Amino acid sequence: MTGRRRWSTEEILDTAAELLRTSDAEAFSVRKLAAVLGTDSSSLYRHFRNKTELLRAVADRILLAAMDGYRPEGDWKQRVTALALCLREAFGEQPQLAAVWGRYASGGTGSRLVMEELLQALRSSGLPDEEVPVRYHRIAILLAALLASEAGIGTITPKEYEQGMEQFRVAVLGADPERFPALAHFARDVRPLGADRRTAFEEILAAHLAHIEAQIP
């Protein structure tokens, strides 16, 4: 009698990442993953104690891949910006996992590499040591929010996007000027959330870094 195949941790993570390309963290389950692998949930729990631990491991692989191609150059602001764009590109290929990282974070090697680089960059800025962890925390929250926001846009289908654009045009261009005077005034210049995402990402990050720079003695 042939026993069931034993899957390696990397094979499990590969399959989980594929599932997460087409479903979000809420819809994902260890049972569904086990079914795809042709095994039972108990065999997967030998590798991961629960769903959250598994999701964190999948997200951490994205961070590892991002850091593998990252090389710190320039001053502290350039380093933070380059790291942020590196993460943006990595999660852009698997947008569902950006939401996973923002929600569950990660305690793996990839996460520690990101933390190390952010802390080193901020420490080189001239901030007092007691300010560095606080500023790191704010940047981490900002990046997680921006990446998760992009994930929401990046996972919609072309049909859903067109439907959303049509609703946007109706809501904005058709706004009643008596009830929504400002919206009616700026209607032809207001852009949908999906427009100029990269520019908005860089501008928001740059503004935050400028705020930090202003606090440096």
N, C-alpha and C positions, 0 to 999 in steps of 0.2 A: 504494500500500500504506500503510495507516494504522499509524503507530507506536504503541507503548504509551504510555499516559498517564503523564505525569511528576507524581508526587505531591510536594506541598510538605512541609516538615518538620513543620508543624503538623498536616497531615492524617495523616501517619504516626503522630504521637504520639497523635492522637485515636483512631485505630484500635487502636493498641497498648494504650491505656487500656481500651478496650472489651474486648479479649481478656483483659486482666488482671482484669476483673470476674468472669470465670468460670473462670480458671485461675491457678495460682500461678507464681512466678518460675521454678521448676524446669521446669514443663511448657511455659512460654512459649519460643518460639524465633523467630529472624528468618525462618526458612523458613516457619513457619506464618503469620507476619504478612504476608510477601510473597504467600503464596497467597490470603489474604483480600483483599489489595489488587489481585490479578490481575497481579502483576509477578514479577520474580525477585529473589533475595536481593542480587545484586550492585548493583542499583539503590538498595537501601536502605543499602548500605555506603558510598554516596557521601555520605550524611547522617550516619551513625554508624559508627564504626570496628568496633564489636562489640556483642554483646548487652548487656553490662554498661553500656556507655555509653548505650545506648538506654533501659534500665531506669532509670538515674539521671536521664535527661532527663524521663521520664514522672513519676517521683516529684517532681522539682523543680517541675513544673507544679502539683502539689498544694500545695507550700509557697508558691509564688507566689500562688495563689488564696487561701490562708489569710492571708497577709500583706497582701493587698489589702484585706481587711475588718478588719484589726487596727489599733487605735488605742491607743498607750501611755498609760495613765492610772494615777494613784495612786503608791504607793511601790514599791520594787523588788520586794517579794514579790507585790504585786497585779499588777505588770506580767508577772512570770514566770508567775503562775497564769493570767492572761488569755491569754497567748500559748500556754500548754500546752493550755488548753481550746479555743482557736481551732484548733490543730493536730489535736486530738482530733476536733473536729467535721468538719474538712476530710477527714481520713482515714476517718472513720466512713462517709462516702458512698462511698468506694472502699477497703474494708478490705484488699484484697489488696496495695494499694500501700503500706500501712503496713509490712508485712513487707519489701517491696522497699526502702523507705527505711532500715529498721533494719539490713538486711543490706548494702546497697550504698552507703548514704548518698548524697550529692549535692554536686557542686561548683558548681552553677549559681547563678543570681541569687537564686532562692528560698532556697536554703541559706544564702547569704551574708547575706540579710536576717534570717533567723532567728538566725544567729550574732551579727550586729551588735546585735540587740535584747537578746539574752541577756547579751552582754558589757556593753552599756551599763547594763542594769538592775543587774547585779552590781557594776559599778564605782560606781554611785550608792549602793550599800548601805553603803559605808564600809569594805569589805574592802581590805586593802593590794593594790596592783596585782599583786604577785607571786602572790597567792592567787586572783585572778580567773580566769585560764585553767584552773586546777585545778578550781575549783568549776563553771565552765562545762562542763568535760568530764564531770563527774559528773551534772549535770542532763541533758545531752544523752543520756547512756547510759540514765538513768532514763526519760526520755521515750520513747526508741526502744523500750525494753523494754516499757513500759506500752502503747504504741500497737500494737506487734507482738502482744502478748498479746491485746489486744482484737480484733485482726484475726482471730486464731484462732477466737474466739467468733463474730465477726460474719459469717464466711463459711460457717458450717454451715447446712444446710437445716433447716426446721421438723421434718422427719421424723428427721433425725440428732439434733436437739436433744432430742426426746421420747425417743429411744432412750437418749441419754446420761443424761437425767433418771431414767429407769427403772433404769438400771445404778447410778446414784448412790444412789437410794433403797434398792436391794437391798444395795449394799456398805456403806452407813452404818447404816441402820436394822436391818439383819440382822447386824451385826457381833457376833462371839462375844465376850461380856464377859470371858471368861477370857484370851483371846489378845489382845484389843484393849480393855482396860478403860477407857482414857480416851475412845476413840472411842465406845464404847457409852454412857458417861456423858453425853457432849455430843451424841449423835447427833441429837436433835430440834432442836438449835440450830445445828449446823453447816450452812452454806449452800453450794450449788454455786458454782463459779467464775463462772458467768454472772450471778449475782445482784448487784444494787447496784454495777454496774461504775463508774458515774460517781462515786458516793460514795467507793468504794475508791480510785479514781484521785485524787480531790481530797485525801483523807486522807493517802495515801502521799506525794504531792507536798508537802503542807503540813508533814508531819513532816520531810521532807528540808530544806525551806527553814528550818524552825525550827532544825535542826541547824547550818545555815550561819550563821544569825543569832547563834547562841551563840558562834561563832568570831570575830565582829566585835569588834575592840578597843573 
